[in-house]
Amino acid sequence: MPTLRSHAPSCCILASLLALGCEAGDPGVSHEESRRRWRHDSGAGAVDAGPPPIDAGRDAGIDAGRDAAVTPIDAGIDAGRDAGRDAATTPIDAAIADAARDAATDGGGLACPCARRELGALPSELAALAWPELPVTTSVIDVSTDAELRTALDLRSNVTVRVHGAHAGTYTIRGSNVELRLDPDASIESLLIAWSQRRIRIVGGTYDTIQIWLPIDFNTSPQVPQEHLMVSDVSIECVTVRSSDTAFFLHGRRIAILGADVSAARYSLFTGLIAPLQTEDVIIAHSVLRSAGPEATLRFHQALRGVVAHTTLTNPGKHNWRVHGVSGRMYLGDSTLVGTGIMLGNEPGDAIDRAWVVRSTIHYSGINGPIVVSPTTITGLTLTDNVVYTDTPLFLPPPPSSWVITDNTVLPYEPPPGSVEVCR
């Protein structure tokens, strides 16, 4: 059975706390250190039934896939929706577009020191992970009033929009190749991205929520997710989110969140509700995300290739990192989890083909289990080089032969250092 290395003043005292027996110490480890078995405590009640569906009546932007305050846009009106360009602008020559994109990247084109692209050493199975393409823009406009901002986002593609001031209400990006840059003291209450858009970059400023429309046309039948409505290539950098509900409600192809500072009353990030489609290539790095406890910090459903790296997740109640649905290649590395831990594959219909938790630290003070995973729904799981500060059991089941659990350490609970919520 796999083991964790345990550093403790008294192995037997910790054993009584953890319902885990003492074993002989490791060669080369001090006499105060001992091995501790990982096993499942079936009576812990650790499996969480998960969040209820998001209330469609409360937030039409989440469940109706459109801004409740704006009538649906006719697909034929906005050429930017399907063609990825301004209807009034001729297509950009491909060579010019490539050069513009290269110039915009500028070593990542990052807008703040926290928005770095370093992810650490990823498993070879994540070689196909793709970063979002950056937008190609041909004009720059400045907006200060609510009307100017709404008009700019409603009607324009291939544009950089520089936003000044505070903007209450909901605003929807309805074009492709849009870069939205907010002044440090600027804010947008609710920002949505409409169906089918591509190459959207959101830089700086403060928000209550940033969402992508569900890829479901609620004006037609059947009301099911449709591939052609999926959004792709969204980069969110250096934003501050202070959310009264869910900070990020995102799904699509190639989405990156870099250098974000988030506090949310419910989820910091929720992706899902699009089965049988999957959200692909989600990257969250060098960020700090806090959820208040009623729901998980990061909750992924129907996700393929999701990477969380060099990030701090904080939650006093629900698990910090959860993966459910038909998902695969899900990775948590070089990160710190405060309050709670992880839950993978513990809901009906879950099927996770591969997951990793590596080089991460958990400061666990919760009641729902630091590491809750299912041996029947996770084909491959790697837990390596992690440190868990806890005074309660880890609730790990006997691992299948396809799992790799090595070189992990358990210590008595300690709170995290004060610097844990600084991006790194």
C-alpha positions in Angstrom: 0.0 0.0 0.0 1.4 3.5 -0.8 2.6 5.6 2.0 3.2 9.2 3.1 6.3 10.3 4.9 5.2 11.7 8.3 7.1 14.1 10.4 5.7 14.2 14.0 6.8 14.5 17.6 4.8 11.4 18.4 3.7 8.9 15.8 1.3 7.2 18.2 -0.5 10.5 19.2 -0.9 11.3 15.5 -2.1 7.7 14.9 -4.8 8.1 17.4 -5.9 11.3 15.7 -5.7 9.9 12.2 -6.8 6.3 12.9 -3.6 5.2 11.2 -1.0 2.9 12.7 2.7 3.6 13.3 5.3 1.9 11.3 9.1 1.7 11.4 10.8 4.9 10.3 12.3 5.3 6.8 16.1 4.7 6.4 17.9 8.0 6.5 15.0 9.7 8.3 15.2 10.9 11.9 13.7 8.7 14.6 10.8 11.2 15.0 9.7 10.6 11.5 7.6 7.6 10.5 5.5 6.3 7.6 1.7 6.7 7.6 -0.6 4.6 5.5 -3.1 6.2 3.1 -6.4 4.5 3.5 -10.1 5.3 3.0 -12.3 6.1 6.0 -15.7 5.0 4.7 -17.5 6.6 7.6 -16.2 10.1 7.0 -19.0 11.3 4.8 -16.4 12.9 2.5 -18.2 12.5 -0.7 -20.0 15.7 -1.6 -23.1 15.4 -3.8 -21.9 18.5 -5.6 -23.5 21.9 -6.4 -27.1 22.2 -7.5 -27.7 23.5 -11.0 -27.2 27.2 -11.3 -30.5 28.9 -11.0 -31.7 29.9 -14.5 -34.2 32.4 -13.1 -31.5 34.2 -11.1 -28.9 34.7 -13.7 -30.0 34.7 -17.3 -26.5 35.4 -18.4 -25.4 32.0 -17.0 -28.3 29.7 -17.9 -30.0 31.4 -20.9 -26.7 31.9 -22.6 -27.4 35.5 -23.3 -27.8 38.9 -21.7 -31.2 39.2 -20.2 -31.2 42.9 -20.9 -30.4 42.6 -24.6 -32.5 40.8 -27.2 -30.8 37.9 -28.9 -28.7 39.0 -31.9 -29.7 37.7 -35.2 -26.8 35.5 -36.5 -27.0 37.4 -39.8 -26.6 40.8 -38.3 -23.2 40.4 -36.6 -20.7 39.1 -39.1 -18.2 39.3 -36.3 -19.9 36.3 -34.6 -19.3 33.8 -37.4 -16.6 35.4 -39.6 -14.4 36.6 -36.7 -14.1 40.1 -38.1 -16.0 43.4 -38.3 -18.7 43.2 -41.0 -17.5 46.6 -42.2 -13.9 45.5 -42.5 -12.4 43.4 -45.3 -10.7 40.2 -44.2 -7.1 40.8 -43.0 -4.4 39.3 -45.2 -3.2 36.1 -43.5 0.5 37.2 -43.6 -0.4 40.5 -42.0 -2.5 38.7 -39.4 0.4 36.4 -38.5 2.8 39.3 -38.1 0.4 41.2 -36.0 -0.2 38.2 -33.7 3.6 37.6 -33.3 4.0 41.3 -32.4 1.2 41.2 -29.9 2.6 38.1 -28.2 5.9 39.9 -27.4 7.1 37.1 -25.2 3.6 36.3 -24.0 2.3 39.9 -24.2 1.7 39.8 -20.5 0.3 42.8 -18.8 1.5 42.4 -15.2 4.3 40.5 -13.4 1.9 37.9 -12.0 0.7 36.9 -15.5 3.5 34.5 -16.3 3.3 31.6 -18.7 5.6 29.3 -16.8 3.7 26.1 -15.8 6.5 23.9 -14.5 7.3 20.4 -15.7 4.1 19.0 -17.2 3.5 15.3 -17.9 4.1 14.1 -21.5 0.4 13.3 -21.8 -0.3 17.1 -21.7 1.9 17.8 -24.7 -1.2 18.7 -26.7 -2.1 21.5 -24.3 -2.7 24.7 -26.3 -2.5 28.3 -25.2 -5.2 30.7 -26.5 -4.3 32.6 -29.7 -4.1 36.3 -29.1 -6.4 38.7 -31.0 -5.4 40.5 -34.1 -6.7 44.1 -33.9 -6.6 46.8 -36.5 -7.9 49.8 -34.5 -7.9 51.2 -31.0 -10.7 53.1 -29.3 -11.1 54.7 -25.9 -14.4 54.5 -24.0 -15.5 56.2 -20.8 -19.3 56.1 -20.7 -21.5 53.1 -20.3 -23.0 53.8 -23.8 -19.6 54.0 -25.4 -18.5 50.7 -23.8 -21.7 48.9 -24.8 -21.6 50.1 -28.4 -17.9 49.2 -28.7 -18.4 45.6 -27.5 -21.7 45.1 -29.4 -20.6 46.2 -32.8 -16.9 45.9 -33.2 -14.3 43.2 -34.1 -10.6 43.4 -34.7 -10.4 46.2 -32.1 -8.6 47.1 -28.9 -11.0 48.8 -26.5 -9.4 50.9 -23.7 -11.8 51.3 -20.8 -11.8 54.2 -18.4 -14.0 54.5 -15.3 -16.5 52.3 -13.5 -19.3 50.6 -15.5 -22.3 49.0 -13.7 -24.5 46.5 -15.4 -23.9 43.8 -18.0 -21.8 44.1 -21.1 -21.4 41.5 -23.9 -18.5 41.0 -26.3 -20.2 40.1 -29.6 -17.2 40.2 -31.9 -14.0 38.3 -32.5 -10.4 39.6 -32.3 -11.2 41.9 -29.4 -8.8 43.1 -26.8 -10.3 44.7 -23.7 -7.9 46.7 -21.6 -9.0 48.4 -18.4 -7.2 51.1 -16.5 -6.1 49.9 -13.0 -9.0 51.8 -11.4 -11.6 50.9 -14.1 -14.3 48.3 -13.5 -17.0 46.4 -15.3 -19.7 44.8 -13.2 -20.6 41.8 -15.5 -18.8 40.9 -18.7 -20.1 38.2 -21.0 -18.7 36.7 -24.2 -21.3 35.7 -26.8 -21.5 32.6 -28.9 -18.9 31.5 -31.4 -16.4 34.4 -30.7 -12.7 33.8 -31.1 -9.5 35.4 -29.9 -10.7 37.5 -26.9 -8.2 39.1 -24.5 -9.3 40.7 -21.3 -6.6 42.7 -19.4 -6.7 44.4 -16.0 -9.5 46.0 -14.1 -12.1 44.8 -11.6 -15.2 42.7 -12.2 -18.0 41.0 -10.4 -18.2 38.2 -12.9 -16.8 37.1 -16.3 -18.8 34.6 -18.2 -19.1 32.8 -21.5 -22.5 32.1 -22.9 -23.5 28.5 -22.7 -23.3 27.0 -26.3 -27.1 26.4 -26.3 -29.6 28.3 -28.4 -32.6 28.6 -26.1 -34.7 30.0 -29.0 -34.5 26.8 -31.0 -35.3 23.1 -30.4 -33.8 20.9 -29.2 -32.0 23.0 -26.6 -28.7 21.1 -26.6 -25.1 22.2 -26.6 -23.8 22.8 -30.2 -20.2 22.8 -31.3 -20.5 25.8 -33.6 -21.6 28.0 -30.7 -18.5 27.2 -28.6 -16.2 30.1 -27.8 -12.4 29.7 -28.3 -9.1 31.4 -27.5 -9.9 33.5 -24.4 -7.0 35.0 -22.4 -7.9 36.7 -19.1 -4.9 38.5 -17.5 -4.2 40.5 -14.4 -7.9 41.0 -13.4 -9.4 41.5 -10.0 -12.7 39.8 -9.4 -14.9 40.4 -6.3 -17.9 38.3 -7.0 -21.2 38.2 -5.3 -21.7 34.7 -6.8 -19.5 33.0 -9.4 -16.4 34.8 -10.5 -15.7 32.8 -13.8 -18.4 30.7 -15.6 -16.4 29.5 -18.6 -16.5 26.8 -21.2 -15.0 26.6 -24.6 -11.6 25.9 -26.3 -8.3 27.3 -25.1 -8.9 29.5 -22.1 -6.2 30.9 -19.9 -6.5 32.9 -16.6 -3.1 34.4 -15.6 -2.3 36.7 -12.6 -5.9 36.8 -11.4 -6.9 37.9 -7.8 -10.3 36.5 -7.1 -12.7 36.4 -4.1 -16.1 34.7 -4.8 -19.2 34.1 -2.7 -19.7 30.8 -4.5 -17.4 29.4 -7.1 -14.2 31.0 -8.2 -14.5 29.0 -11.4 -17.2 26.7 -12.7 -17.0 25.0 -16.1 -19.6 22.5 -17.2 -23.3 22.1 -18.2 -22.3 21.4 -21.8 -22.3 17.5 -22.0 -21.7 15.7 -24.3 -19.2 18.5 -25.4 -16.0 19.1 -23.4 -14.2 22.3 -22.4 -10.6 21.9 -23.7 -7.3 23.4 -22.7 -8.0 25.5 -19.6 -5.0 27.0 -17.9 -5.0 28.8 -14.5 -1.6 30.0 -13.4 0.1 32.4 -11.0 -3.3 33.4 -9.5 -5.0 33.6 -6.1 -8.6 32.3 -6.0 -10.7 32.3 -2.8 -14.2 31.0 -2.4 -16.4 31.6 0.7 -17.3 28.0 1.2 -20.8 27.2 0.0 -19.3 25.8 -3.2 -15.9 24.6 -4.5 -13.2 27.0 -5.5 -12.5 25.4 -8.9 -15.1 22.9 -10.3 -14.5 21.3 -13.6 -17.1 19.2 -15.5 -16.6 17.8 -18.9 -13.0 19.1 -19.2 -10.1 17.8 -21.3 -6.6 19.1 -20.5 -7.0 21.4 -17.5 -3.9 22.8 -15.8 -3.7 24.6 -12.5 -0.2 25.7 -11.7 1.6 28.1 -9.3 -1.7 29.1 -7.9 -3.2 29.4 -4.4 -6.8 28.1 -3.8 -8.6 28.9 -0.5 -11.9 27.6 0.7 -13.2 27.0 4.3 -15.9 24.6 3.3 -16.1 22.8 0.0 -13.1 21.3 -1.8 -10.7 23.6 -3.5 -10.2 21.5 -6.7 -12.9 19.3 -8.0 -13.2 17.3 -11.3 -16.3 15.5 -12.5 -18.2 14.4 -15.6 -16.3 12.8 -18.5 -12.9 14.5 -18.0 -9.3 13.8 -18.6 -5.7 15.1 -18.4 -6.5 17.2 -15.4 -3.4 18.6 -13.6 -2.7 20.5 -10.3 0.9 21.4 -9.8 3.2 23.6 -7.7 0.2 25.1 -5.9 -1.1 25.7 -2.4 -4.5 24.7 -1.1 -5.8 26.3 2.0 -8.6 25.1 4.2 -9.7 22.2 2.0 -8.3 19.7 -0.5 -9.4 17.9 -3.6 -12.3 15.7 -4.8 -12.1 13.8 -8.1 -14.6 11.4 -9.6 -17.0 10.9 -6.8 -20.3 11.7 -8.6 -22.6 9.5 -10.7 -21.6 9.5 -14.3 -18.0 10.6 -13.6 -15.2 9.1 -15.8 -11.8 10.6 -15.5 -9.1 9.1 -17.6 -6.0 10.8 -16.1 -5.2 13.2 -13.3 -2.1 14.5 -11.5 -1.5 16.3 -8.2 2.2 17.1 -7.9 4.6 19.3 -5.9 1.7 20.9 -4.1 0.9 21.8 -0.5 -2.4 21.3 1.3 -3.1 23.1 4.6 -6.2 21.2 5.6 -8.5 22.3 8.4 -11.8 21.1 6.9 -14.2 18.3 7.6 -14.8 16.7 4.2 -11.5 14.9 3.6 -8.2 16.3 2.3 -8.0 14.0 -0.7 -11.2 12.3 -1.8 -10.8 10.2 -5.0 -12.6 7.3 -6.5 -10.8 4.1 -7.7 -13.7 3.1 -9.9 -14.0 6.3 -12.0 -10.3 7.5 -12.3 -8.3 5.4 -14.7 -4.9 6.9 -13.8 -4.0 9.1 -10.8 -0.6 10.4 -9.9 0.0 11.9 -6.4 3.7 12.8 -6.1 5.9 15.1 -4.0 3.0 16.7 -2.1 2.9 17.9 1.5 -0.3 17.7 3.5 -0.6 19.5 6.8 -3.6 17.8 8.5 -4.8 16.3 11.7 -7.5 14.2 10.0 -7.4 11.1 7.7 -6.8 11.6 4.0 -9.6 9.2 3.0 -7.7 7.5 0.2 -8.9 4.1 -0.9 -6.7 1.2 -1.8 -5.2 2.3 -5.1 -5.5 0.5 -8.4 -2.3 -0.7 -10.0 -2.6 2.2 -12.5 -2.2 4.8 -9.8 1.1 6.2 -8.8 1.4 7.5 -5.2 4.9 8.3 -4.1 7.1 10.6 -2.1 4.3 12.5 -0.3 4.7 13.9 3.2 2.1 14.3 6.0 2.7 16.8 8.8 0.6 17.9 11.7 -1.7 20.8 10.7 -0.1 24.2 10.4 -1.7 27.3 8.9 -0.2 28.6 5.7 2.3 31.4 5.7 1.1 35.0 5.4 2.6 35.3 2.0 0.5 32.4 0.5 -2.0 34.8 -1.2 0.7 36.6 -3.2 1.0 35.4 -6.8 4.1 33.4 -7.5 
